[in-house]
Amino acid sequence: MKLPLSLTLGIAAVALLKTVDAGLAGCPKSLAIQLTNVFQFGQIEFTYNSCVQDSSIGGYRAGIANFNTVDGSAWNVIKAYHKMTNDDDEFSKYDDAFQNNGKSSGTQNSDLFSGFCDTWERASQNVNFQWAQESILEKKYFQKSQSEADDLGLELSISQAQLYDAAISHGTSSKGSSLGGMIKATNKNITTDILGSAGSILNINGYEVNEIEWLKLFLQVRSTYDSAPGAKASIASYSYMIDNMLSAYSNDDKKDRNVFNWGNKIDVLNDVGKPGDVTCTNTYSSLTASPQVDDTTCNNYKGCDNDNDNDNGNDEGGADDWWLFGSASSMHNIGTSLAISMSAWYLVV
């Protein structure tokens, strides 16, 4: 029937980024961010100082979302940082290089980018530069992914979190293998009603589609674009979570659909396929690190993420196939206004 149009790997303490009105917030947002960090970097915390040459793109990948020098995302971070330093900081020497080459291939071998990774690594010790990275991740990846989730009518944390994960890996434009492109490809495959167990129902192309079934289709589409270990680990873990939810619902005499909601604990697979769980206590604490700028200069950080890159909000980039292995270490409080306290990280094998 067509719908009417009206329709442990557990975790040490980590802080949240600023929430948006729709989509993930609070504990589920923290869980989603940490899971993606595990798939991308092999650890739960943000890796501000990571920086590598990547011959596959002809440039550098760096920071908490693998911002790169080819698609303009690294330049967005640096411009946000510039706004907090009045354009006088260690990256100023690269401004001409970014303006001339920052959105084209060949930045890796350009003399204009000499010492770029050393500069990035040193700057990452500065809380202002950490803040700049967070602001671009929030604006360009998290908020855009949750806007897509809201447009689709997604209500379940698992679906909203997967869109964030895909945005980090593929970027958020509407083209090809980017998040928007994969959503289009998923929806194109829907030509009839698709029923399921979850209570959330989407209206896709005028058809009634169970949200969990839509998510399964999205993961199938994503798998056709992903060959990197981190992306494969994400797809495997989300498929594992879906299977657990469906099994729990099937075995529940009361058929309680709350099994499809994220609480303070979710069972996952880690970056090497080992089962564990992620938990959070929903205990908030004050921010311990803030950018050292006047509020009129950087209006609660939102004024610092206007990149003016004329991309109409469609970043092409994403982490894609760069993935590091690592282990959890001491946590640094990050984010803007909230910090969420998590449990210790347990390995369950």
Buried (B, 14 or more C-beta within 10 A) or exposed (E): EEBEEEEBBBBBBBBBBBBBEBBBBBBBBBBBBBBBBBBBBBBBBBBBBBBEBBEEBBBBBBBBBBBBBBBBBBBBBBBBBBBBBEEEBBBEBBBEBBEEBBBEEEBBEBEBBEEBBEBBBEBBEBBBBBBBBBBBBBBBBBBBBBBBBBEBBBBBBBBBBBBBBBBBBBBBBEEBBBBBBBBBBBBEEBEEBBEBBBBBBBBBEEBBBBBBBBBBBBBBBBBEBBEBBBBBBBBBBBBBBBEBBBEBBEEEEEEEBEBBBBBBBBBBBBBEEEBBBBBBEEEEEEBEBBBEBEEEEBEEBEBBBBBEBEBEEBBBBBBBBBBBEBEBEEBBBBBBBBBBBBBEBEEEE
